[in-house]
Amino acid sequence: MSLPLFALIMAGGSGTRLWPLSRRTRPKQLLHLLGKRSLYQLAIDRLMPPLLPDQILVITARDMVDGLKEQSPKIPDSNFILEPEGRGTAPAIGLGALCAEQIAGGEAMIACLTADHFISDVERFRLAIQAAVRVASEGAIVTLGIEPTYAATGYGYIQRGALNSEVDGFSAYRVRRFKEKPGEEAAVTMANDGKHYWNSGMFVWRTGRVRAEFEQQLPQTAQALQRLRPDLGTSKQADTLARIWSNVPKGTIDYSIMEGAQDVQVIPVDIGWSDVGSWASVLQVLPADSDGNVVLLGEHHAVETVRTLVHTERLVATIGIRDMIVVDTPDVLLLCAADRAEEVRAVVKGLQEQGRTSLL
């Protein structure tokens, strides 16, 4: 008998690298960067079908939940899981697995996904998830590996081992190791050797396997979640979670669980994936004019301007510039070389240190 399947969408991040458009009160996943639908809405869209709204769980922060509910009114309010504070993807997934079991009345299958990535080939994504569910039903942890298109230093990598199985036209390989963001030379090698994939951060596994890995590798977190179990779905849930959550260690699922787990498998996919993690990636994903320019919003009068992204609420004129990011908001103007877009987070950090919270 197959286990009930839930999608756990992690929607707690603010996306500081897309500042100044992304703010604490208007996080990255709620932005309409790619058209009429936000990144979060696109994440929901590609799950329905095959899933129903009550099979989708969203884990987020209290100050973000109203915006998420407004953009996804079909998802039941009880399916929104509110973290008292961000502790990283590992505790979030442990909590989400516990909630999935409470709804299912027993063990379930969960697909851990993100709210702020872009996938152009939605049908291929759906088929890949179905294949991952079949492999994970036997007890493995299954991740989707993105076939690299260039030597990215901003992504983690997954090295494949031996072929384990062929499922519905997809190949599932044993994972040899997870490699965090490499240097340029290593990235070139890994992007071209045919044995490494970008780490998409998407995982499919049984909740029983989640529980076993947390008990072995994160026992403090497992014990805290066990104390929460009796109060799940009751009026005591929020108070109990608030009481235990500050004692849960912070950690990412990659470092805290995946690097030490056995029987992890990767299914390589080509699904038109981007984490839309910086303004440079937005410039790459969106359709451009004949000069490579992208206008996200507003009016851009370009003279000898190439490969430049513009977001503005008024007319912006550019002359003789190339490979630039121009983001104009009522209180902040960002001008940035496209190849230094990752450094936007340094500006955000500086403003935090200065206490200029109104700009964050």
N, C-alpha and C positions, 0 to 999 in steps of 0.2 A: 504493500500500500504506500503510495507516494505521500510525502509530507506536504503540508500547506506551505506555500511560498509567500514570503513578504519581501518587499523592497524597503531597505533602510536608507533614506536620503539624509546625508549629513549636510546641514545648512546653517552652520554656526559661524563660518568665517566671514570676515568683512572685506577681504580683498584689498589690502592696503596698496598693492602695486598698481591699482586702477584709480588711486586718488588723483585728482580731487573730485572725480565724479562719484566714486565709491566712498561713502562715509559710514560712520557707525549707525546712523539712523536710516541709511539707504545703502545697504550692503551690495556687494558685487552681484550676488545671485538674483537680486530684484531689479537690476538694471536692464533696460531694453537696448542691449548693445548690438544685437544681430537682427533687428526687425521689430515686429509688433509684439512678440512674445519675449518675456524675460528668460534668462538662462535657467532659472528655477522652473518656470512654466514649461520650457522645452524639455527639461529633465522629467517632468510629470507626463508630458505628452508622449514621450517615447516608451513609457511603461503601460499606457492604456490605449489599446489592448497590448498585451494579453491580461494584465492585472486589472482588478477592480479598485476603486478608491479606498475601500476598507482594507486592502492588502498593502497599502503604502504607509509607511511610518516616516515621520519627519522629525529629526532631532536638531534642536536649535536653541538659541538663547531667548530669554524672556522678552528682551527689547526688540527682537526681530520677528516674533511669532505673529503679531497682528498683520504685518505686511505679507507674510507667507500665507496666512489663512485667507486674506483678501484675494490673493492671486490664485488660490486653489480651493475654491469653496466646496468642491465635491468631497474633499478628504475630511473625514469626521474629526471634530475637535479633539476627541480622545486619542487620536492617532498622532498628535503632536506631543513630542517628548521634550520637556524643558529642562535643560541643564542649568543648575544654579550658577555655574561659571564654567568657562571653557577649560577642559583638562586635557585636550588632545583627542586624536581619533581612536586610540585604544579604549579608554573608558567609555567613549561615546558608543562604540560598537558593542562593548560588553553590556551596557545599559539597554541598547536597542534590542539585542538578542533576548534579554530577559523579558522585555515588554512584548516581543513577538511570541514568546512562549506563553505569556499570560493571556494574550488574545486567542492563541490557537488552542489553549487548554492542554498543552504538551509540547513536545519537540516540533520544531519547524525548520524550514530552510530560509536563509536570508541572503539577499543580494545587497551588499553594502556598496552604495553608489554616492556620487557627489551632486550637489545642486548647482554647481557653477562651471561645468565643462560643456564643450560643444561637440556634437557628433553629427556629421552630415549624412552618413549612411545608416539611417534609423533601422531599416529592415535587417541589415546585416548585424547590427547591434543586438536586436531582439533574438535572432537566431543564435548568436554567440552566447547570450545569457541562457537560452534553453539548453545548449550543449553543456555549458558550465554546470547547470543544475543537475544534469544527468551524471556528470563525472563526480560532483560533490555529494550526490546521494549515496555513494559508496563510502563516504567518510573523508575524502580528501578536502583540502582547502584549494580552491581554484581561483586564479586571478587572470584577468585579461591583460595580455601584453601587447603594446602598440608597436607595430613594425616601424622602426625609425626612418624618417625621411631626411634627416640631417644630423650632424654631430652636436646634439643639444647638450649643454653643460648644466642646464637648469632643471633637468629631469633626473629621477632615479632610474636605474636599469635593472632588468631581470635577466640572469643568464640561464639558458635552458640546458637541461641534461638530456637523458635518453627519452625517446618517444615512448609514451605510456599507452596511448590508445587513439583511435580515430572515432570521432562521434559526430554524426550528422554533417560530414564534410569538414569538420574542424579537427586539428591535431592537438592533443594534450601531451605536453612534455613535463618530465620531472624538473623542478626548479633546483639548480645547483647553488645559486646565491642571489641575494639582493645587493645591489651596489648603489650607494647613494651618489649624489651629484658629483660626477667625475671632473677632472681637469680636461683641458681641450684635447691633449694628445690621446688620453685614454678614451675620450668620447668619440674621436675619429675612428679608433680601432673598433670599439663596440658597435658603432653605427653601421659598420661595413662588414663585420665578420659573419653575419647571418645567424648568430647564436645569442644575440642580446636584443631585448625589447625595452621600450620605455615602460616604466611602472605607471599604470593608469590609476592606481589607487582603488580599483574595483575588485571586490572579493565576493565569492559565493561559497557558503559553507553551511553545515547543519549547526543548529544552536547547541546541540550536545557537544560538538567539536569546539565551538567557541568556549563553552563552559570548561571543558577539559584543558584547553590551552591556557585559559586564565588561571585555573587552579594550579597549574604547573609553573607557569612563568610569571604570573602577576597575582600571587596569592593574597596580597593585601587588598587589591581591587576585587578579587573574587569573594573574599569574606565580607567586604562592604556591600556588594551587590546581593549577597545571600541574606543580609540583614534587611534589605529592602523588599525582598520577595513577598513576605506575608502581607505587605501593605499596598502592593501593586493594584491599581484599579479601584482603590478606596479613597476616602477623603483624607487619609493619613499619608498618601503617597508623597505629596509635595513636601510636607514637613520632615518626613523621614529622609527623603533624598537630600534636602538642604542640610540635614544634620550630619550625614555621612560623607557628602561629596567633597568637602574641603580636605578630608583625610585620604582621598583617593590619589595615588601618584599620577602626575602628568606623564604623558607618553604617546608616541605615534604607534599605530598598528604595525608599521614596518619594523621599527627598531625593537618594540616591546614584545611582539609576537612572531612575526613572519621570519625574522632572521634566525630564530631558535626553533621553529616548528619543523616537524617531519611531515612527509607526504604532502608537500605543496606542489601544485601543478599549474602550468601556465598554458593558456590557449592564445596563440598569436592571432591578432586581428588587424585588419585594415578597414577602419570604419570612419575615416575622416575625422579623427579625434584631435581636439586641442583643449588644453586646460584654461585657455583664455586668461593666462596668468599675468599678463603685462600688456601695456599699450602696444608694444611691438607685435605681440601675438594677435591682438585685435586687428592691426593693420594687415597681417598675413591672412587672416580668416575671411575678412569681408571683401566683396567684389570691389575692384578698383577701376578708375577710369584709364584712359589710354596712357597716361603718364604715371600710373601707379598710385594716384592719390585717392584717399578715402575720406568722404565727408560723413561722419557719424550723425551729426545734427547741425543745422544752420546753413549759412551761405558762405561759400569760399570762393573768392576771386583770386585765381592763381595765375601768376606770370612766371614762366620758366621755373616751375615748382614740380618736383618729382618725388614719388614714394613718401608722401606726407599725409598724416592723419589729422583731421580737424574735427573738433567738437566745439560748437559755439552757439551762443544765444543772440549773436549779432553778426554782422558782416565781418569776416576776417579776410584780409588781403595779404598774400605772400608773394615775394619777389625773389627769385634766384636762390631758393633754398631746396634742400633735398634731404630725405631720410630724417624727417622731423616729426615730433608729436606736439600738437597744439590743442590743449584742452582749456577752454575758457568758460568759467562759471561765474556767477554773480560776485563771489568773494575771493576767488583764486584764479590766477592765470598760470598754467603750466606750459613751459617751453622746454622741450627735451629732445636730445639726439636719440633717434630710434634705437641705436645700438647700446644706449645706456638707460633704457627704460626700466631695467631691473632696479636701478638706484632710486626710484621714486620712494621706495620704502624707507630709505635713509632720510628723506625729507620729512616723512610722516614721523619717524622716530625723533627727529630734531624738534618738531613742533610739540610732540608729547613732552619732551624734556623741558621745553619752554612753558608748558602749561597752557598752550593755546588750543584748548579742547574744542572751542567753537568752530575750528577749522577742520576737525577730524571726523 
